[in-house]
Amino acid sequence: MIRKTVNENENYSQLNPPGRACQGHPTVQACVENNLRTLRMDKTKAPSTAQLPQVTEPRNPGMALDMDWVRAVQANTSAIERRAATLPGRRSVKKDYQAAWLLKAVSCIDLTTLSGDDTAGRVRRLCAKARQPVRADLLAALGVEGVTVGAVCVYHDMIAPAVAALEGSGIPVAAVSTGFPAGLSPFHLRVAEIGESVKAGAKEIDIVISRRHVLEGNWQALYDEMKTFREACGEAHVKAILATGELGTLRNVARTSLVCMMAGADFIKTSTGKEAVNATLPVSLVMIRAIRDYYQRTGYRVGYKPAGGISKAKDALTYLALIKEELGDRWLGPDLFRFGASSLLGDIERQLEHHVTGAYSAGYRHAMG
């Protein structure tokens, strides 16, 4: 499980931020304008599905359940934890490079509200923030325009106000489904909920798997469940939430990732954000390596979404570095990588203001809506 794709002695401040336009151009504008131009072109071509992987990649069709492959998957926990522990300390980006990477992180955020007291007004304010995630004066100072988030993620009842508020923006609405967060409602109701969310206008469906199938080693049941969910989504993009904090072992995380991809998941996602343990670097490394193995075996790219507990800009940079090292630049975009977050955006905007002005501002200056 310890396979490097980048020299450990490299200084990330000398590596180009994501995007070919960075070659030889150390300014924030040059570093990100190619990514943003591509994003705007994609939105012009397909406004309602600009961020979805099937727009730019062949959609993962899944495959027959291969139990030989699943059983062969192992996880060296000590090696995984050692590899993950080295990443934050040896990857550092500063100044314009840091600003460019943070803007990249903004474009990959699923801006989320999943509270019991959500209202249509709150969702509309969140959608306004999704359209303009970074203050206009900061973007002007950085010489950048056209930055939006990857998607807005809400409960089913909030789909309609979100769709209305995002009309014409090219930002898709994602809905959590299948009895989120526990996934223990009757199976036919979970499948029906997917259909209702798609009908209401959700372009992405975040489903939760039945953790008991993993804990009991019933991989066929997990495969059949995920395959049914994928079919119910139709053209909508499906993210499989593994709830990794409840799966017991890293080996279970690896096998679950693989089975969900075999069943046709477009994305695999760490957590609902409601578990005691959510996204961690060791879990992310395991899931990312599973994605890489699946791509090498089948030729289909599957996206990755860490969710829960990612609230600091520094954490976002660490996850982006991990993706770059393990999967490469192709995964550094909203069609194949997302952050599931609510408070992360505020800290990123605060760091960008510090980059522009040299001073840290109070958190209330960067409200979500």
C-alpha positions in Angstrom: 0.0 0.0 0.0 3.0 2.4 -0.1 3.4 3.4 -3.7 4.6 6.9 -4.4 3.8 8.7 -7.5 5.6 11.9 -6.6 9.2 12.3 -5.3 8.9 12.9 -1.5 11.7 15.5 -1.7 9.8 17.7 -4.1 8.9 21.2 -2.8 5.2 21.8 -3.5 5.8 25.6 -3.7 7.7 24.9 -6.9 5.0 22.6 -8.4 2.5 24.1 -10.7 -1.0 24.5 -9.3 -3.7 22.6 -11.1 -4.0 23.5 -14.8 -1.8 23.7 -17.8 -1.9 27.5 -17.8 0.4 27.6 -14.8 3.5 26.6 -16.8 6.0 29.4 -16.2 3.4 31.9 -14.9 3.6 32.5 -11.1 0.5 34.7 -10.8 -2.8 33.6 -9.4 -4.6 34.8 -12.6 -2.4 32.7 -14.9 -2.5 29.7 -12.6 -6.3 29.4 -12.6 -7.6 31.1 -15.6 -7.3 28.1 -17.8 -9.3 26.0 -15.4 -12.0 28.6 -15.1 -12.2 29.1 -18.9 -12.7 25.4 -19.3 -15.4 25.4 -16.6 -17.2 28.3 -18.3 -17.1 26.6 -21.6 -18.5 23.4 -20.1 -21.3 25.4 -18.5 -22.1 27.0 -21.9 -22.4 23.6 -23.5 -24.4 21.9 -20.8 -25.7 24.3 -18.1 -27.6 21.8 -16.0 -24.9 19.1 -15.9 -21.6 21.0 -16.2 -20.0 19.4 -13.2 -21.1 15.8 -13.8 -18.4 13.2 -14.8 -20.4 11.7 -17.6 -20.2 15.1 -19.5 -16.4 14.8 -20.0 -15.8 11.1 -19.2 -17.5 7.8 -20.2 -19.8 7.0 -17.3 -18.8 4.0 -15.2 -21.1 1.3 -16.4 -20.1 -1.1 -13.6 -19.3 -4.7 -14.1 -20.2 -8.2 -12.8 -19.3 -8.7 -9.2 -15.8 -10.3 -9.1 -15.5 -12.0 -5.8 -11.9 -13.1 -6.5 -10.9 -9.5 -6.9 -12.8 -8.4 -3.8 -11.4 -11.2 -1.6 -7.9 -10.4 -2.8 -8.1 -6.9 -1.4 -6.1 -6.3 1.8 -5.1 -3.3 3.8 -1.8 -2.8 5.6 -3.1 -0.5 8.4 0.3 0.5 9.8 1.7 1.3 6.3 -1.4 3.3 5.4 -1.3 5.3 8.5 2.4 6.0 8.2 2.0 7.2 4.6 -1.0 9.4 5.5 0.9 10.9 8.5 3.7 12.1 6.3 1.6 14.1 3.9 0.6 17.3 5.9 4.2 17.9 7.0 6.0 17.7 3.7 3.5 19.3 1.3 3.4 23.1 1.6 2.2 25.7 -0.9 2.6 29.4 -0.3 1.7 32.8 -1.7 0.2 32.9 -5.2 0.4 29.1 -5.4 -1.6 28.7 -2.3 -4.2 31.1 -3.5 -4.5 29.2 -6.8 -4.9 25.9 -5.0 -7.5 27.4 -2.7 -9.6 28.7 -5.6 -9.4 25.2 -7.1 -10.7 23.8 -3.8 -13.6 26.3 -3.9 -14.6 24.9 -7.3 -14.7 21.4 -5.9 -17.0 22.1 -2.9 -20.4 20.6 -2.5 -21.9 23.4 -0.5 -24.1 21.6 2.0 -26.9 22.2 4.4 -28.4 19.1 6.1 -30.0 20.4 9.2 -33.4 19.6 10.7 -34.2 23.3 10.8 -33.4 24.0 7.1 -35.8 26.4 5.4 -36.3 27.5 1.8 -34.9 30.9 2.8 -31.7 29.3 4.2 -31.3 27.3 1.0 -31.8 30.3 -1.2 -29.1 32.2 0.7 -26.8 29.1 0.4 -27.4 29.1 -3.3 -26.5 32.8 -3.6 -23.2 31.9 -1.9 -22.7 29.0 -4.3 -23.0 31.4 -7.2 -20.6 33.9 -5.6 -18.5 31.8 -3.2 -15.7 34.4 -2.9 -16.3 38.1 -2.4 -16.1 40.0 -5.6 -13.5 42.5 -4.3 -11.2 39.6 -3.5 -11.6 38.0 -6.9 -10.9 41.3 -8.5 -7.7 41.7 -6.5 -6.6 38.2 -7.6 -7.5 38.9 -11.2 -9.9 36.0 -11.4 -13.6 35.7 -12.3 -16.2 33.0 -12.8 -15.5 30.9 -9.7 -18.5 28.8 -8.5 -18.8 25.8 -6.2 -19.2 22.2 -7.5 -22.8 21.7 -6.3 -25.3 22.5 -3.6 -26.3 19.5 -1.5 -29.7 19.4 0.4 -32.4 17.2 1.7 -35.2 16.1 -0.7 -37.7 18.7 0.5 -35.2 21.5 -0.3 -34.6 20.5 -3.9 -37.2 22.8 -5.4 -36.0 26.1 -3.9 -32.4 25.1 -4.6 -33.2 24.4 -8.3 -35.0 27.7 -8.6 -32.2 29.6 -7.0 -29.5 28.1 -9.1 -31.4 28.3 -12.5 -29.0 29.3 -15.2 -25.9 29.0 -13.1 -24.7 25.6 -14.3 -24.4 24.5 -10.6 -26.1 21.1 -10.1 -28.3 20.3 -7.1 -27.4 17.2 -5.1 -29.8 15.5 -2.8 -29.1 13.0 -0.1 -31.3 10.0 -0.3 -32.1 6.4 0.6 -33.0 7.1 4.2 -30.0 9.3 4.9 -28.1 9.1 7.1 -28.7 5.6 8.6 -30.1 4.0 5.4 -32.4 1.8 7.4 -35.8 2.6 6.0 -37.7 0.0 3.9 -35.8 -0.8 0.7 -38.7 0.0 -1.6 -39.0 3.4 0.0 -35.3 4.1 -0.4 -35.5 3.3 -4.1 -38.7 5.4 -4.5 -37.0 8.4 -2.7 -34.3 8.4 -5.4 -36.9 8.6 -8.1 -38.7 11.4 -6.4 -35.5 13.4 -6.0 -34.6 13.0 -9.6 -38.1 14.0 -10.6 -37.8 17.1 -8.5 -34.7 18.2 -10.4 -31.7 16.8 -8.5 -28.8 16.0 -10.9 -26.8 14.2 -8.3 -28.0 11.7 -5.7 -25.9 10.9 -2.6 -27.1 7.5 -1.5 -26.2 5.7 1.7 -25.3 2.0 1.7 -26.5 -0.6 4.2 -23.5 -1.0 6.5 -24.7 -4.3 7.8 -24.0 -5.9 4.4 -20.3 -5.0 4.9 -20.1 -6.0 8.5 -21.7 -9.4 7.7 -19.5 -9.8 4.6 -22.5 -10.1 2.4 -20.9 -8.5 -0.7 -23.6 -9.8 -3.1 -26.3 -8.0 -1.2 -24.3 -4.8 -1.2 -23.6 -5.1 -4.9 -27.3 -5.8 -5.7 -28.4 -2.8 -3.5 -25.9 -0.4 -5.1 -26.9 -1.6 -8.6 -30.6 -1.0 -7.9 -29.8 2.5 -6.6 -27.8 3.3 -9.7 -30.6 2.1 -12.0 -33.1 4.2 -10.0 -30.9 7.3 -10.6 -31.2 7.0 -14.3 -29.2 9.9 -15.8 -28.5 11.5 -12.5 -25.0 11.2 -11.1 -24.8 8.8 -8.1 -22.4 9.1 -5.1 -22.2 6.1 -2.8 -21.7 7.1 0.8 -19.8 4.4 2.6 -20.0 5.7 6.1 -16.4 4.6 6.7 -16.5 5.4 10.4 -18.9 2.5 10.8 -17.2 -0.1 8.6 -14.8 -1.4 11.2 -11.6 -1.8 9.3 -9.6 -0.3 6.4 -9.9 -3.6 4.6 -13.7 -3.3 4.7 -13.4 0.2 3.4 -11.3 -1.0 0.4 -13.6 -3.9 -0.4 -16.7 -1.7 0.0 -15.2 0.9 -2.4 -14.5 -1.7 -5.0 -18.0 -3.4 -4.8 -19.8 0.0 -5.1 -17.7 0.8 -8.2 -18.4 -2.6 -9.7 -22.1 -1.8 -9.2 -21.8 1.4 -11.1 -21.1 4.2 -8.6 -20.0 7.5 -10.3 -18.4 8.7 -7.0 -17.5 7.0 -3.8 -17.9 9.2 -0.7 -16.5 8.8 2.8 -19.2 9.8 5.2 -22.6 11.3 5.8 -21.0 13.8 8.2 -23.2 12.4 10.9 -20.9 9.6 12.1 -18.6 9.9 15.1 -15.6 9.6 12.7 -15.9 11.0 9.2 -13.2 11.7 6.5 -9.7 10.9 7.5 -6.4 10.7 5.5 -5.9 7.0 6.0 -9.5 6.2 4.8 -9.0 8.6 1.9 -5.8 6.9 0.9 -7.5 3.5 0.9 -10.5 4.7 -1.2 -8.3 6.6 -3.6 -6.1 3.6 -4.2 -9.3 1.5 -4.9 -10.3 4.1 -7.5 -6.9 3.9 -9.1 -7.0 0.1 -9.2 -10.5 0.1 -10.7 -9.4 2.6 -13.4 -6.3 0.6 -14.2 -8.4 -2.6 -14.5 -11.5 -1.2 -16.3 -10.5 2.1 -17.9 -13.3 4.0 -16.2 -12.6 6.9 -13.8 -14.7 7.1 -10.7 -14.8 10.3 -8.6 -14.0 10.7 -4.9 -15.7 12.9 -2.2 -14.3 13.2 1.3 -17.1 14.6 3.6 -17.4 15.5 7.2 -14.8 17.2 9.4 -13.0 19.1 6.7 -13.4 22.7 7.8 -9.9 24.3 7.4 -8.2 25.6 4.2 -5.1 23.8 5.3 -7.0 20.5 5.3 -8.3 21.1 1.8 -4.8 21.7 0.5 -3.7 18.4 2.0 -6.5 16.5 0.4 -5.7 18.1 -3.0 -2.1 17.1 -2.6 -3.1 13.6 -1.9 -5.3 13.4 -5.0 -2.5 14.9 -7.2 0.0 12.4 -5.9 -2.2 9.3 -6.1 -4.5 9.9 -9.0 -3.0 12.8 -11.0 -4.2 16.1 -12.3 -7.2 14.6 -14.1 -8.9 14.1 -10.8 -8.4 17.7 -9.7 -11.6 19.0 -10.9 -15.3 19.1 -9.8 -16.3 16.3 -12.2 -14.1 13.8 -10.3 -13.4 15.4 -6.9 -15.6 17.1 -4.4 -15.4 18.2 -0.8 -18.6 17.7 1.2 -18.5 20.7 3.4 -20.3 23.7 4.9 -17.8 25.7 6.9 -14.8 25.0 4.7 -15.7 27.8 2.3 -15.6 30.4 5.0 -12.1 29.6 6.1 -10.8 29.5 2.5 -12.3 32.9 1.8 -10.7 34.2 5.0 -7.3 32.8 3.8 -7.7 34.5 0.4 -8.5 37.8 2.1 -5.2 37.4 4.1 -3.4 36.7 0.9 -4.8 39.9 -0.7 -4.6 42.3 2.3 -2.0 40.7 4.6 -4.5 40.7 7.6 -6.9 38.1 8.9 -10.5 39.1 9.1 -13.2 38.0 11.5 -15.2 34.9 10.6 -18.5 36.9 10.4 -17.2 38.7 7.3 -17.5 35.4 5.4 -21.0 34.2 6.2 -22.6 31.4 4.2 -25.7 33.4 3.5 
